[in-house]
Amino acid sequence: MSLKERMDALKAKHATLENQLHLETQRPFPSAEELSRLKREKLKIKDELARLGAMHESTIH
């Protein structure tokens, strides 16, 4: 898998998690545990995207 493909896959996963987070918050009694899990997962992906973006930038220059 190329770097671009990996980043695209992570962006898609991030969007899916964002949607799940939105759906959870719309429930009458959102699960605090589920909200926390989704937010942690999104943050991991965001960090990975930042790391890969920095790696990509360093290979260009």
N, C-alpha and C positions, 0 to 999 in steps of 0.2 A: 504494500500500500504506500503510495506516494505521500509526501508531506501535505500536499493540497487535499488529497482524498481523506487523510486522517483529520485534517482541520474541518473539512466539510461534514464529516461524520460526527465530530464533536459538536459542531454548530447545530446540526439536526437534533442531536440528543439534548442539547441545552434548550432548544425550542420546545421539545417534547416535555421536558421537565417544567418549563415555564407554564405550559398549558396545564399540566397536572397540578401545579401549584395553584393556578387560578381556579381550577375546578374544585380543589380541596377547600379553598377559602370561601367558595360559594355555598358550601354545604351548611345546613342549619347549625351543626356542631362540629366544626373542623377539628381534626385530630392534631393536637400540638406536636405529638411525636412525628406524625407524617409530614407536617409542615417543616419541622426541623430537619428531617431526613432529606426532603426534597431540596431545601435550601443548601444543605451541606454538599449534596451531590452537584447542584448547579455551581457552587463555588469551586469544587474540585475541577469541574470541566472548564470553568473560566480561567483558573490558574493554569491548567494544561494548555489551553489555547494561547495564553500570554507567553508561556514558555516556548511553545512551538513557533509563535510569531516572532519572538526574539531570535530563535534559532534560524528561522527563515531569513530575517533581516541580516544576520551575521554572515550568511552564505552569499547574499547578494553583494555585499560591500567587500 
